[in-house]
Amino acid sequence: MGGNLVQNYGEVVAMVLFGIGFTNLLLQKNMIKKIIGLNIMDTAVYLFLAEKGYITGHIAPIIKNGDFSPDTYINPVPSGLVLTGIVVSVSVTALMLSLTIRLYRRYHTLDLDEISTRLKKEGR
Amino acid sequence: MEMILNFPCLCILLTMFSAIISSALNRRWARYLNTFVVTLVGILSAAVLMFTLTSGKSYVYQMGHFPAPFGNEIRFGSLEAGMALFFSVIMLLSLNGGREKIRMEIDPGKEKLYYIMINLLLSSLLALVYTNDIFTAYVFVEINTISACGMIVITEHGRTIEAATRYMIMSLLGSGLFLIGICILYDMTGHLLMEYLYTSISNIMAAGTYRIPMMVAIALIVVGLAIKSALFPFHAWLPDAYGYSTVSSAAMLSSLVSKGYIFLLIKLIYRVIGFEVFFGSRIINVLFVFGLAGMIMGSVSAIRENDIRRMISYSSVAQIGYIYMGFGLGTGAGMVASAFHILSHGATKSLLFVAAVGLTDASGGHKEFDELTGAAYRNRLAGAAFLVGALSMVGIPLFSGFISKLLFAQAAVQSQGKALAALVVLAMSTVLNAIYFMKTVIRIYTPTDKKYEVTAFGYKVSYAITLGCFILLNLLLGLFSQPITNWITQGLTILQ
């Protein structure tokens, strides 16, 4: 059990980071901290994919010297998934930040709960 | 007939490109283009539906140059085509019904952006319905989320921005879980295409060595999608988002966006996880319990609400609970009932939202119940439409809601050990539904002497036609339920 954890330390770190990011996104009150949590969570997934996709001693799949042996190269798909995921998380982060700016201009606070209580008090 | 096989891919590309082209048009042409594209998608999907119904088979369409285990694919059978048709019909009707409101509530400079969002929403829904690759599904889930957020936030209102932020946070939690689940699944199987995943998963489950990690991955995916579709404890954003956004957005969010995720889940259950594996796991018990809790709590919250739009929104929470309760029953009949409820709830909830806006506009724009007294006399058509929607939600025969309740009850009787709980909660939920919907109906049909400023909105021809179509759709689903359930059953069978 312990040996497996040490051997697969990359995956363990990825899962711990995912947990940290997830709880931050869920529980932080400050919007910026929430967004940081979102980014930690997404990055943890990319770390997991990169860790799983890389095989020690293999190189990126660009064919050299006519070598077609699968033992030379790594699978390109996990790297492709990481790139796609990065694009998605960048756009989502941008959207969240723009929403945060809107909220801050209107209510002069980054605390989402405070905004909610104020909205309820206004009653509209 | 070869030509028809291109239609699903064509629909996705068409909607996506029309979103891009709309950014270069003015608002009127963006509106025309949007209406044209949604109608065209409906027609093309109807053609695909006819084709797949007559052949009774499913088709795989290769995207790009790489063949099966590596490339990307689209796959469609009769169920997928029917869902695409249903989504485009509901979208067209919701947009038409709320057209005046869109003009009134959205800044003219931003109306174009609204139609871009609608086009993107339709393209992502179509992709979720048709795709055969789970990572593509993830990407389109995110596109769906982003466009839905845009649709909420387009009416510049403190409440909608707050609701959109909450919606984004919940959705991102859900998609984070979905993404990590997909990645774990990919690491264990080495596949992203659904049928290869299915074979690998059934091999792994048969071998029994990696049972627990596999169950964890499946649970992450299912919980992620459940969070995104606002299953009971994750619904905090929903009443504000549905209650304060423009009416077309509310109708589409409740009857399309959350249903897109649920349909994806149905697809994953049949095509990736496998019917036996999923129903043999304990995940369905969790879904069952949360579904039952949602059915009760959603209705209780709706009873306490004093705002008609927010009341309808809370009713959505209860209806999503019904669908997950159907998943939790663990029988094929439960899945058929859930799939039928996607249609029934989609048709009824958008009708209720569009009818409610006619009633509130006839009452000087007030949404509180005190002001709505006698609103059905001030706008007779909207009143009648609301009555139809309310009767359908309560489950009166003739209307679609009755059929879905009947199917759920039948499925509950067939299930093992869950029959009693499901039937009791179904009955309680029906009574609670009746309390708040009948309260509203009685309220709007109580005559009053109070005079309100009559807005011309309710008397537009397009609004009347939309409501007529919605009522017709509801009756259609209620009266011709047998062919529809046959179609769903056949579609679910060839999904595997």
Chai-1 contact restraints between the chains, C-beta under 6 A:
chainA,res_idxA,chainB,res_idxB,connection_type,confidence,min_distance_angstrom,max_distance_angstrom,comment,restraint_id
A,L25,B,L173,contact,1.0,0.0,6.0,A-B,restraint_1
A,L38,B,L172,contact,1.0,0.0,6.0,A-B,restraint_2
A,M41,B,G176,contact,1.0,0.0,6.0,A-B,restraint_3
A,V45,B,L179,contact,1.0,0.0,6.0,A-B,restraint_4
A,V45,B,I180,contact,1.0,0.0,6.0,A-B,restraint_5
A,V45,B,C183,contact,1.0,0.0,6.0,A-B,restraint_6
A,F48,B,C183,contact,1.0,0.0,6.0,A-B,restraint_7
A,L49,B,C183,contact,1.0,0.0,6.0,A-B,restraint_8
A,K52,B,D187,contact,1.0,0.0,6.0,A-B,restraint_9
A,L81,B,F135,contact,1.0,0.0,6.0,A-B,restraint_10
A,V88,B,E142,contact,1.0,0.0,6.0,A-B,restraint_11
A,M96,B,M168,contact,1.0,0.0,6.0,A-B,restraint_12
A,L99,B,T165,contact,1.0,0.0,6.0,A-B,restraint_13
A,R102,B,I161,contact,1.0,0.0,6.0,A-B,restraint_14
A,L103,B,I161,contact,1.0,0.0,6.0,A-B,restraint_15
A,R106,B,G158,contact,1.0,0.0,6.0,A-B,restraint_16
A,I115,B,E162,contact,1.0,0.0,6.0,A-B,restraint_17
A,L119,B,R159,contact,1.0,0.0,6.0,A-B,restraint_18
